């Protein structure tokens, strides 16, 4: 139980005094500029950091996905990171339309080492950060606000000098007031204005001002207010790109990034699947595909999601949760009976030209390279819709609705006994045992249609016990004639037929709903055969056998004796 003392340790985060905020009335209409920090922020969060070969694989993956800005290292932090930057540049691994970014603290020797690592790059972003929040100024740095401002300006002036000595590279400055979300807004603005002035930012040489939720301290709407306040109050706004880098300490990084875009942010930093320190960064997979579901081109390509997921799991040794939005193994899988039924109906109602509108599926799995076979999986929670969907999707068997209900009950009995998921092959075995293999006591042995004036005649051969008999019948069609040939008090209530497969291997599937005097209710029979008449006769025999099985043994024998003429 929480005590009052435990709660008294914390205080609510103050609201932003922004009474005329505009972001709640806006919608996102285009994708932001994306920066992947998987190779830097993501890598430093791993139990076992990536080696050079793995980093190259990840860099190529990010390029293939479509990232145009990639933060690749903290080159002043280690020789390994420095060497990786050199490998990218000297090895010609960076496409012409991709800009690499590197991070450094605002300290002279680190900045010199950082700029040195980028020699020969076609384009590069030097990303400088200074922690600006009071807790860092007072506890970590023990510096006054003015000293922190001077630190930032001196770092930018030195970077300007060093990069000017390498005119062959297209340089961009990125500045981060680290822990922005916990910094007084006026102070954050002043530091950023000092930086853009020191760099000499212009509309043709913009500075990226990155405003991170280094620690997520409040609800996403508060972060959006902070971003809109900065958007309104930064000097040289036409010479600034506002970037955001939300962390996920409160589990709201995706929402914070989206609301920040409404508030004026033009650029988003994050990692695939939300990797990053502590609880992670904003998840760029989710952010991009959220745009996709709104009809906005995200600029990142996840059409081979399974490959991306597998590659990231192999490289980072971090599993992607099976319920992870869009990417998880089970996110397009329904076990609930009501969900399955709704999904089945949604697919049935779709036309190729219609907008995507399938219940419980916010995106077409095919857009991510996923098939439809795993959308519905059957277990003890499933209902008729799910069972029917799997039978149709896997085996092409389209069952009448009342048969769906009947077979679902048999599936439920199996689930109650055995538990766990019921794979499609087990589902088919249950169906075959229930409807196709109940060949006793009446066995089909053959038939021949006979012409009868104005009627359809049939010579039906069936086995019962150890005997085979030939029974004659006639009716208004082959099915009616077969029932009359059996001579049982059997009534047909409905008959449907479907094609099972196409081409030379196609079979006819016949479904009959039948009842029998002395047996309560009706049941279904199913027949499969390349010949449609044969499949209909098999369905009648299937239904008759299932009804006979419900009778007491003596009454069942009486009816069989009637069939055998005894």
Secondary structure, DSSP 4 states (H G I P E B T S, - for coil): ---HHHHHT--PPPPP--TT--GGG----SPPEEEE-IIIIIGGGSSS---HHHHHHHHHHHHHHT-SEEEEE-TTT-HHHHHHHHHHHHTT-S-TT-EEEEEEES-HHHHHHHHHHTTT-SEEEEEEEEE-SHHIIIIII---HHHHHHHHHHHHHHHHHHHHT-TTSEEEEEEEEETGGGS-HHHHHHHHHHHHHHHT-BTTBPEEEEEEESS--S-HHHHHHHHHHHHHH-TTGGGEEEEEEEB-TTS-HHHHHHHHHHTT--EEEEBGGG-SSTT-B-BHHHHHHHHHHTT---S---TTHHHHHHHHHHHH--PPPTTSTTTSTTTT-B-SHHHHHHHHHHHHH--TTSPP-BTTBSS-GGGGT--STTSB-BSTT--HHHHHHHHHHHH-----HHHHHHHHHHHHHHHHHH-S-B-HHHHHHHHIIIIIS---SEEEEEEEEEEETTEEEEEEEEEETTEEEEEEEEESSHHHHHHHHHTSSEEEEEEEEEEES-GGG-EEEEEEEEEETTSSSEEEEEEEESSHHHHHHHHHHHHHHHHHTTS-HHHHHHHHHHHHT-
